Amino acid sequence: MILNNKGMAISGILYSILVLFIVLIFGVLSVLASTKYSFDKFRKDIIAKLSQEENIEEEPTVEYKEVLLNGTDPVLKNGMIPVKISNDGTVTRANLNEPWYNYESKMWANMVLVDDSVRDVYMNYTGDEILDKSKILAYFVWIPRYRYKIPTGGSTTPSTIDIVFENKETNKSTGDAINNYYTHPAFTFGTKELNGIWVGKFQVSGNASSPKIIPNVSAFRSQTASSQFQSAQIFGNYVSNSDSHMMKNIDWGAAAYLSHSIYGINGQIRLNNNTDFITGCGAIEDDARKSSTCDIKYGETSIYPQSTTGDITGIFDMAGAALERIMAILNNKVGESGFTTLPDSKYYDSYTDINFSSANKGDATYETAQWYDDIYSGFMLYSWLVRGASQESIRNAGAFAVGQDLKNGGVASKVTMANATYRVVITE
């Protein structure tokens, strides 16, 4: 009987232990389940939070535009590399989200065309990367569309040209350009209205099949006008959906007028008096004689009085250097130019009488005649025009100089004043 009671007592203890064990097991499982639930909830909350943050859109970057330009900011096509240029000539890829030009401060927009071997690489740069200058084929400067007034238009007295930037969506200003604004005609190319034009920063160098527009080299001369025109069109091969052409008289006027405003040097551009026609050079003083040296060399100073802005961002070689033949013709006479027929009329300016007059608005002839005593040929014996005048002309050379092509569009010896180079313009 005692045994049985003992057995029952042991059994009771065992059952109690079993029940306790089961209770503990369920307790542990409950705690684990609760912990798992808490963990899962925590995990889901973290995932949701991360997902929410990933879905938050970053504030979009805004491409830089200068308010002053009224929508005439530089137009960049595939193949054009926007750049900033330091006083020492270092060329850096521009960051389009930061100010890389400022016309209010006379800092004009620049872009370059480069060799095939680096074009894609440079196009993919986002900003502040230094470009290899040896790969640059051409430098260009942006001339924004504008309307203008010249208070002393037709007078030999230079005056600040009043310019207001005006985009192509604005109705053209049609005043007399003296009392009322006139939209500069260089920004109408054929039937197309443009927000600006890209002008070659230097006179053309290289050769007929591989022309370049770079500093510190001799300008390429002694071609026919036809050969120059064809060479100018080569630059269009480097840019998508664009047109390149030999500079016209009206294009020259657009650059010259902007230079003589508050947005440019607003005075006489210093002569390039180098006898080897080295691009980008400047004379040491206004009345300097011709020189075999390059007194103010591009990339070696901080002030460039030989540019349209007085700094390195402007256009060079518009005063002196080599004569610049332009696509401007009297009575459509081809002369010795090499043309059998002239190209489409949008590629040249045609003059029908031998005198410049107030009707020729914007081309820097009548409106700015003899400013700074620059050569002014008020009549034409030959059918082609030249601009800028040669360094041989010294005191009469300048951005407002206009003369006759003594070779009538033909080839001149490289040792004569008549040997001419040219400049290139790129449009949409």
C-alpha positions as CSV (number, residue, x, y, z in Angstrom):
1,M,0.0,0.0,0.0
2,I,2.9,2.3,0.8
3,L,4.4,1.3,-2.5
4,N,1.3,2.2,-4.4
5,N,1.1,5.5,-2.7
6,K,4.7,6.2,-3.5
7,G,4.2,5.2,-7.1
8,M,1.2,7.5,-7.3
9,A,3.2,10.3,-5.7
10,I,6.0,9.9,-8.3
11,S,3.5,9.8,-11.1
12,G,2.0,13.0,-9.8
13,I,5.4,14.7,-9.8
14,L,6.1,13.5,-13.3
15,Y,2.8,14.7,-14.6
16,S,3.4,18.1,-12.9
17,I,6.9,18.3,-14.5
18,L,5.4,17.4,-17.8
19,V,2.6,20.0,-17.5
20,L,5.2,22.6,-16.5
21,F,7.4,21.6,-19.4
22,I,4.5,21.9,-21.8
23,V,3.6,25.3,-20.3
24,L,7.2,26.4,-20.7
25,I,7.3,25.2,-24.3
26,F,4.1,27.1,-25.1
27,G,5.5,30.1,-23.3
28,V,8.8,30.0,-25.2
29,L,6.9,29.5,-28.5
30,S,4.6,32.4,-27.7
31,V,7.6,34.6,-26.9
32,L,9.3,33.5,-30.1
33,A,6.1,34.1,-32.1
34,S,5.7,37.5,-30.6
35,T,9.4,38.3,-31.2
36,K,9.1,37.1,-34.8
37,Y,6.0,39.2,-35.3
38,S,7.8,42.2,-33.9
39,F,10.9,41.5,-36.0
40,D,8.8,41.0,-39.1
41,K,7.0,44.3,-38.5
42,F,10.2,46.0,-37.9
43,R,11.7,44.5,-41.1
44,K,8.6,45.5,-43.1
45,D,8.7,49.1,-41.7
46,I,12.4,49.4,-42.7
47,I,11.7,48.1,-46.2
48,A,8.7,50.4,-46.5
49,K,10.8,53.3,-45.4
50,L,13.6,52.5,-47.8
51,S,11.1,52.0,-50.6
52,Q,9.5,55.4,-49.8
53,E,12.9,57.1,-49.9
54,E,13.8,55.5,-53.2
55,N,10.6,56.8,-54.7
56,I,11.3,60.3,-53.6
57,E,12.4,62.1,-56.8
58,E,15.6,64.2,-56.6
59,E,15.1,67.8,-57.3
60,P,15.9,68.2,-61.0
61,T,19.0,70.2,-62.0
62,V,18.3,73.3,-64.0
63,E,20.4,74.2,-67.0
64,Y,22.0,77.6,-66.7
65,K,20.3,80.4,-68.6
66,E,21.2,84.1,-68.5
67,V,18.1,86.2,-67.9
68,L,19.7,89.1,-69.8
69,L,19.6,87.1,-73.1
70,N,15.8,86.8,-73.2
71,G,16.0,83.2,-74.4
72,T,18.8,83.6,-76.9
73,D,21.2,81.4,-74.9
74,P,23.7,79.3,-76.8
75,V,22.2,76.5,-79.0
76,L,24.3,73.3,-78.6
77,K,24.1,70.5,-81.2
78,N,25.5,67.0,-81.0
79,G,29.2,67.4,-81.6
80,M,29.6,70.8,-80.0
81,I,31.5,70.8,-76.7
82,P,30.7,73.8,-74.5
83,V,33.8,75.1,-72.8
84,K,35.3,77.6,-70.4
85,I,38.7,79.0,-71.3
86,S,41.3,80.3,-68.8
87,N,43.6,83.2,-69.5
88,D,46.4,80.8,-70.0
89,G,44.4,79.0,-72.8
90,T,43.4,76.0,-70.7
91,V,40.1,74.6,-72.1
92,T,37.7,73.0,-69.6
93,R,34.4,71.2,-70.3
94,A,31.7,73.6,-69.1
95,N,29.1,72.4,-66.6
96,L,25.8,73.4,-68.1
97,N,24.2,73.7,-64.7
98,E,26.6,76.5,-63.7
99,P,27.4,79.9,-65.3
100,W,29.7,79.2,-68.2
101,Y,29.0,82.5,-70.0
102,N,27.8,85.9,-68.8
103,Y,27.3,88.6,-71.5
104,E,26.5,91.2,-68.8
105,S,30.1,90.7,-67.7
106,K,31.4,90.5,-71.3
107,M,32.1,86.8,-70.9
108,W,30.9,85.3,-74.2
109,A,30.0,81.6,-74.6
110,N,32.6,79.4,-76.3
111,M,32.4,75.9,-77.8
112,V,34.9,73.6,-79.6
113,L,34.8,70.9,-82.2
114,V,37.2,68.0,-81.6
115,D,38.8,65.1,-83.3
116,D,36.8,61.9,-83.8
117,S,39.0,60.0,-81.4
118,V,37.8,62.0,-78.4
119,R,34.4,63.4,-79.5
120,D,32.2,60.8,-77.7
121,V,34.4,61.0,-74.6
122,Y,34.2,64.8,-74.4
123,M,30.5,64.8,-75.2
124,N,29.9,62.6,-72.1
125,Y,31.9,64.8,-69.8
126,T,29.7,66.7,-67.4
127,G,31.9,69.6,-66.5
128,D,35.3,70.7,-65.1
129,E,37.3,68.1,-67.1
130,I,40.3,69.6,-68.9
131,L,40.4,69.0,-72.7
132,D,43.5,68.1,-74.7
133,K,44.0,71.2,-76.8
134,S,45.8,69.1,-79.5
135,K,42.5,67.4,-80.2
136,I,40.6,70.6,-80.8
137,L,39.8,71.3,-84.4
138,A,38.0,74.6,-84.0
139,Y,36.9,77.2,-81.5
140,F,33.6,79.1,-81.9
141,V,31.9,82.0,-80.0
142,W,28.2,82.5,-79.7
143,I,26.6,85.8,-80.9
144,P,23.1,85.9,-79.5
145,R,20.2,87.4,-81.5
146,Y,19.6,91.1,-80.8
147,R,18.0,94.3,-81.9
148,Y,20.1,97.4,-82.1
149,K,20.3,101.2,-82.4
150,I,23.2,103.4,-83.4
151,P,22.6,107.0,-82.3
152,T,25.2,108.2,-84.7
153,G,24.4,105.8,-87.5
154,G,26.0,107.1,-90.8
155,S,28.4,109.3,-88.9
156,T,32.1,108.8,-88.7
157,T,32.0,109.4,-84.9
158,P,32.0,106.1,-83.0
159,S,29.3,105.6,-80.4
160,T,28.2,102.8,-78.1
161,I,25.8,100.6,-80.0
162,D,22.6,100.1,-78.1
163,I,21.7,96.4,-78.0
164,V,18.8,94.4,-76.6
165,F,18.8,90.6,-76.9
166,E,15.6,89.5,-78.6
167,N,14.6,85.8,-79.2
168,K,13.2,84.5,-82.5
169,E,9.7,84.2,-81.1
170,T,9.5,88.0,-80.6
171,N,8.1,90.1,-83.4
172,K,11.0,91.6,-85.3
173,S,11.9,95.2,-84.6
174,T,11.7,97.2,-87.8
175,G,12.9,100.7,-86.9
176,D,15.5,102.8,-88.7
177,A,18.3,101.6,-86.3
178,I,18.9,105.2,-85.3
179,N,15.8,106.3,-83.5
180,N,14.2,103.0,-83.1
181,Y,15.4,99.4,-82.7
182,Y,16.1,97.2,-85.7
183,T,16.4,93.4,-85.5
184,H,19.9,92.5,-86.8
185,P,19.4,90.6,-90.1
186,A,22.3,88.2,-89.5
187,F,19.8,86.1,-87.5
188,T,17.6,85.4,-90.5
189,F,19.3,82.6,-92.5
190,G,17.3,82.1,-95.7
191,T,13.8,81.7,-94.4
192,K,14.9,80.4,-91.0
193,E,14.9,82.6,-87.9
194,L,17.8,82.0,-85.5
195,N,18.4,82.7,-81.8
196,G,22.1,83.3,-82.6
197,I,25.1,82.2,-84.6
198,W,28.4,80.5,-83.8
199,V,31.3,82.6,-85.2
200,G,34.8,81.2,-85.7
201,K,37.0,82.5,-82.8
202,F,40.1,82.9,-85.1
203,Q,40.9,83.1,-88.8
204,V,41.0,79.7,-90.5
205,S,44.3,77.8,-90.6
206,G,45.3,74.3,-91.8
207,N,44.6,73.5,-95.4
208,A,41.7,73.2,-97.9
209,S,40.8,69.6,-97.0
210,S,41.6,69.8,-93.3
211,P,40.8,73.4,-92.1
212,K,41.2,74.4,-88.5
213,I,40.2,77.4,-86.3
214,I,42.8,77.5,-83.6
215,P,45.2,80.0,-82.0
216,N,48.9,80.6,-82.5
217,V,49.2,79.3,-86.0
218,S,49.5,81.1,-89.4
219,A,46.2,81.9,-91.1
220,F,45.6,79.8,-94.3
221,R,45.6,82.1,-97.3
222,S,45.8,82.2,-101.1
223,Q,42.7,80.2,-102.0
224,T,39.9,81.1,-104.4
225,A,36.6,82.2,-102.8
226,S,35.1,78.9,-104.1
227,S,37.7,76.8,-102.4
228,Q,37.2,78.8,-99.1
229,F,33.5,78.3,-99.3
230,Q,33.8,74.6,-99.8
231,S,36.4,74.3,-96.9
232,A,34.1,76.2,-94.6
233,Q,31.3,73.7,-95.1
234,I,33.6,70.9,-93.8
235,F,33.0,72.1,-90.3
236,G,29.4,71.2,-90.6
237,N,30.5,67.5,-90.8
238,Y,31.4,67.6,-87.1
239,V,28.0,68.8,-85.9
240,S,24.5,67.2,-86.2
241,N,21.6,69.2,-87.8
242,S,23.7,72.3,-88.5
243,D,25.0,74.4,-91.4
244,S,28.5,75.8,-91.7
245,H,29.3,78.5,-94.2
246,M,31.9,81.1,-95.1
247,M,31.2,84.3,-93.2
248,K,29.0,86.9,-95.0
249,N,29.2,90.6,-94.6
250,I,26.1,90.6,-92.5
251,D,27.6,88.0,-90.1
252,W,30.7,90.2,-89.7
253,G,28.4,93.1,-88.8
254,A,26.7,91.1,-86.1
255,A,30.0,90.3,-84.4
256,A,31.3,93.9,-84.8
257,Y,28.2,95.5,-83.5
258,L,28.1,93.3,-80.4
259,S,31.7,94.1,-79.7
260,H,31.0,97.9,-79.8
261,S,28.2,97.6,-77.1
262,I,28.3,97.5,-73.3
263,Y,28.5,93.7,-73.8
264,G,31.8,93.9,-75.7
265,I,35.0,95.8,-75.7
266,N,33.0,98.9,-76.6
267,G,35.9,100.5,-78.4
268,Q,38.6,99.9,-80.9
269,I,39.8,96.3,-81.2
270,R,43.6,96.1,-81.0
271,L,45.4,95.3,-84.2
272,N,47.0,91.9,-84.9
273,N,50.1,93.2,-86.5
274,N,52.0,90.0,-86.9
275,T,53.7,89.7,-90.3
276,D,53.3,85.9,-90.3
277,F,49.5,86.3,-89.7
278,I,49.7,84.3,-86.5
279,T,46.1,83.9,-85.2
280,G,45.2,85.4,-81.8
281,C,48.1,87.9,-81.7
282,G,47.8,91.5,-80.6
283,A,50.0,94.6,-80.9
284,I,51.6,96.0,-77.8
285,E,49.9,99.4,-78.4
286,D,47.2,100.9,-80.6
287,D,49.5,102.5,-83.2
288,A,52.1,99.7,-83.3
289,R,53.9,99.0,-86.5
290,K,53.9,95.5,-88.1
291,S,56.0,93.1,-86.2
292,S,57.5,89.6,-86.7
293,T,56.9,88.9,-83.1
294,C,53.6,88.2,-81.3
295,D,53.6,91.0,-78.7
296,I,50.4,89.9,-76.9
297,K,50.1,86.1,-77.5
298,Y,46.9,84.1,-77.0
299,G,47.2,82.1,-73.8
300,E,50.0,84.1,-72.2
301,T,48.3,87.1,-70.5
302,S,45.2,88.1,-68.6
303,I,44.1,91.0,-70.9
304,Y,43.4,90.6,-74.6
305,P,42.7,94.0,-76.2
306,Q,42.8,92.3,-79.6
307,S,39.5,90.4,-78.9
308,T,35.9,91.6,-79.2
309,T,35.5,91.5,-75.4
310,G,38.9,92.6,-74.2
311,D,39.4,89.1,-72.7
312,I,40.0,85.6,-73.8
313,T,36.3,84.7,-74.3
314,G,35.9,87.0,-77.4
315,I,36.6,86.7,-81.1
316,F,40.1,87.4,-82.4
317,D,41.7,88.6,-85.6
318,M,38.9,91.0,-86.6
319,A,41.5,93.9,-86.9
320,G,44.6,93.3,-88.9
321,A,46.1,89.8,-89.3
322,A,45.2,88.6,-92.8
323,L,42.5,90.2,-95.0
324,E,39.3,88.3,-94.6
325,R,37.4,87.6,-97.8
326,I,33.7,87.4,-97.2
327,M,30.7,86.2,-99.1
328,A,29.6,89.6,-100.3
329,I,29.4,90.2,-104.0
330,L,28.5,93.1,-106.4
331,N,25.8,92.3,-109.0
332,N,26.5,88.5,-108.5
333,K,29.6,88.7,-110.6
334,V,31.7,85.6,-109.8
335,G,35.0,87.2,-111.1
336,E,38.0,85.0,-110.5
337,S,36.4,83.3,-107.5
338,G,36.3,79.8,-109.0
339,F,32.5,79.7,-108.9
340,T,30.8,78.8,-112.1
341,T,27.5,79.5,-110.4
342,L,26.9,81.0,-107.0
343,P,25.5,78.9,-104.2
344,D,22.0,79.4,-102.6
345,S,21.4,83.1,-102.0
346,K,21.3,82.5,-98.2
347,Y,25.1,81.9,-98.3
348,Y,26.1,85.4,-99.7
349,D,25.1,89.1,-99.5
350,S,24.4,90.6,-102.9
351,Y,24.9,94.3,-103.5
352,T,23.3,95.9,-106.6
353,D,25.0,99.3,-106.6
354,I,28.5,100.5,-106.0
355,N,27.7,102.7,-103.0
356,F,26.9,101.6,-99.5
357,S,23.8,103.3,-98.1
358,S,21.5,103.5,-95.1
359,A,19.6,100.6,-96.7
360,N,22.5,98.3,-95.7
361,K,21.5,97.9,-92.1
362,G,23.6,95.7,-89.9
363,D,26.6,95.0,-92.2
364,A,29.0,97.6,-90.6
365,T,29.4,99.6,-93.7
366,Y,27.4,102.8,-94.0
367,E,26.3,102.8,-90.4
368,T,29.8,102.7,-89.1
369,A,31.7,104.3,-92.0
370,Q,35.3,105.2,-91.2
371,W,35.0,104.7,-87.4
372,Y,38.5,104.9,-86.0
373,D,39.7,105.9,-89.5
374,D,39.3,102.2,-90.6
375,I,39.5,101.8,-94.3
376,Y,36.2,102.5,-96.0
377,S,35.7,101.7,-99.6
378,G,32.5,103.5,-100.5
379,F,32.5,102.2,-104.0
380,M,33.5,98.9,-105.7
381,L,35.5,98.3,-108.8
382,Y,35.8,94.7,-108.0
383,S,33.0,92.3,-107.3
384,W,34.1,90.8,-103.9
385,L,34.5,92.4,-100.5
386,V,37.2,91.9,-97.8
387,R,36.9,93.0,-94.1
388,G,39.3,93.8,-91.2
389,A,42.2,94.9,-93.5
390,S,45.6,93.4,-93.4
391,Q,48.3,94.1,-90.8
392,E,50.1,95.8,-93.8
393,S,47.4,98.5,-93.5
394,I,48.4,99.3,-89.9
395,R,46.5,102.5,-89.0
396,N,43.6,101.8,-91.3
397,A,42.9,98.2,-90.3
398,G,40.1,97.5,-87.9
399,A,36.8,95.7,-87.3
400,F,34.9,98.4,-89.2
401,A,37.3,98.4,-92.2
402,V,35.7,97.4,-95.5
403,G,37.5,97.1,-98.8
404,Q,37.6,95.6,-102.2
405,D,39.2,92.2,-103.0
406,L,41.9,93.2,-105.5
407,K,42.1,89.7,-106.8
408,N,38.3,89.7,-107.4
409,G,37.8,86.4,-105.5
410,G,40.9,84.8,-106.9
411,V,44.3,83.6,-105.6
412,A,47.0,86.1,-104.6
413,S,50.6,85.5,-103.8
414,K,51.2,84.9,-100.1
415,V,53.6,87.9,-100.1
416,T,51.1,90.5,-101.3
417,M,48.5,92.4,-99.4
418,A,45.8,90.8,-101.6
419,N,46.2,87.3,-100.1
420,A,43.1,86.7,-98.0
421,T,41.9,84.2,-95.5
422,Y,38.3,83.7,-94.3
423,R,36.1,83.0,-91.3
424,V,33.4,80.4,-90.6
425,V,29.9,80.6,-89.2
426,I,27.8,77.7,-87.9
427,T,24.0,78.0,-87.7
428,E,21.1,75.7,-87.0
